[in-house]
Structures are given as C-alpha cells and as structure tokens.
C-alpha cells in the first residue's frame, strides 16, 4: 500500500483574562493588548490570532450588566 503525506491543521481556542485599571474601556484594551504582547510566555502564534472578545467593568462600575456593557463595547468600538 502506497503512503501519502497529509497536512493536518488542528485548532483550539484558549482565553486569558487581564484585569486592567484605566480611564476608559478603550484605554484598558490598549493596555491589555500591550501587556499580552510583552508577555514572553505567550507564543507569537497565539498573539497573532488574539483579539479582544469582551471588556467588562469590574464590580458594577456601569449601570449596565456585564453582558450589556460588553455588547455595547463590541458595537461601539
């Protein structure tokens, strides 16, 4: 039986959470992305595919729920 080469790609989704103190949600995202980029323990491949998936206030700093605020940020940034 003749063998062939196969190219196999396997995907996996992982998440990491940063708690950032900042003046605004946009600034918090900038800081978190910079911290992620500076983290030598995170592979460059993981960093290339990284994107902000949510940005929620901690401890009720908004009149919206965490889900509402996260949706608001996604729609307005």
C-alpha positions in Angstrom: 0.0 0.0 0.0 1.4 3.4 -1.0 1.6 6.1 1.7 0.8 9.8 1.2 1.6 12.9 3.1 -1.3 14.7 4.8 -1.4 18.2 6.1 -3.4 18.3 9.3 -4.5 21.5 11.0 -5.9 21.4 14.5 -7.5 24.4 16.0 -8.0 25.3 19.6 -9.5 28.3 21.4 -8.0 29.5 24.6 -8.6 32.6 26.6 -6.6 34.7 29.1 -8.0 37.5 31.2 -6.3 40.6 32.4 -7.7 43.0 35.0 -6.7 46.5 34.0 -7.1 49.8 35.7 -7.7 52.6 33.2 -9.6 55.8 32.4 -11.7 54.2 29.7 -12.6 50.8 28.2 -10.6 51.7 25.0 -7.5 52.6 27.1 -8.0 49.4 29.1 -8.0 47.3 25.9 -4.9 49.1 24.6 -3.0 48.4 27.9 -4.2 44.7 28.0 -3.0 44.2 24.4 0.4 45.7 25.2 0.7 43.5 28.3 -0.2 40.5 26.3 2.4 41.4 23.6 5.1 41.9 26.3 4.4 38.5 27.9 7.3 36.2 26.8 5.4 33.1 28.0 2.7 33.6 25.3 3.7 32.2 21.9 3.9 34.6 18.9 1.4 32.3 17.1 -1.2 32.8 19.9 -0.6 36.5 19.9 -1.1 36.8 16.1 -4.6 35.3 16.4 -5.5 37.2 19.6 -8.4 39.7 19.7 -10.4 41.3 22.5 -13.6 39.3 23.0 -15.0 41.2 25.9 -14.3 44.2 28.0 -16.5 44.5 31.1 -16.3 46.7 34.1 -15.4 45.1 37.4 -17.6 45.5 40.5 -20.5 47.3 38.9 -18.9 50.4 37.6 -21.6 50.8 35.0 -25.4 51.0 35.1 -25.4 48.1 32.6 -24.9 44.5 33.4 -21.6 42.9 32.4 -23.2 41.3 29.3 -24.9 44.6 28.3 -21.7 46.5 28.7 -19.7 44.0 26.7 -22.2 44.1 23.9 -22.2 47.9 24.0 -18.5 48.0 23.6 -18.4 45.5 20.8 -21.0 47.5 18.9 -19.3 50.9 19.6 -15.6 50.4 19.2 
